[in-house]
Amino acid sequence: MSGVPLAHVDVRGGNFGGVITGAFLAEAASVVDNKLAVSGGVLSGYMVGPDRVAQFMLVVLTQAETDFVERRVDVEIRPPTDDEPLTIEFELPEAAAGGEIGFAFFNIEVRLPSNGRWVFVVTGGPGTFSLPLEVSG
C-alpha cells in the first residue's frame, strides 16, 4: 500500500488501563484539567491536499483489566482499493496504566493516495473497533 506514516507518533494520555472500550478519529485532542478535550469534532470524512497527506488524532477510551496487561494498540489502515493495508502500532503510556477508566490519543499523519472509504481497525486487548473515514481530494 502507498499509505506511509510520515512523522514520529505523538502520544499523550490520561488515567487508563489496558483494554480499549471505544475509539474515534478527531481533528484535535488534548488534556485539560486531567480531562479529555476534543476540538473540531469527530471525523467521518477528510479532504486531503495535493500531497494526499492526512493528519488527525486517534482517540481511544480505556478501562482497567486485571487479567489483561497488554499495552499495545494496533491500527490497521485498510484502503478502498485492493492494496495491502498499512499497520501501525502504538503503546499506551506506562505512567497511566493503573487507572480504572481513561483515555489516550495518538497523532496520525499518513499519506492516503486514493479517494474513497478508508477503514481504521483499532485493536487493544479484546476490543476491536472499525472507524470508517471517507477521503476525498
Secondary structure, DSSP 8 states (H G I E B T S, - for coil): ----B-S---EEE-S--SEEEEEEEEEEEEEETTEEEEEEEE-SEEE--TT-EEEEEEEEEEE--TT----EEEEEEE-SSSS--EEEEEE--GGGTT-SEEEEEEEEEEE--S-EEEEEEEEETTEEEEEEEEEE-
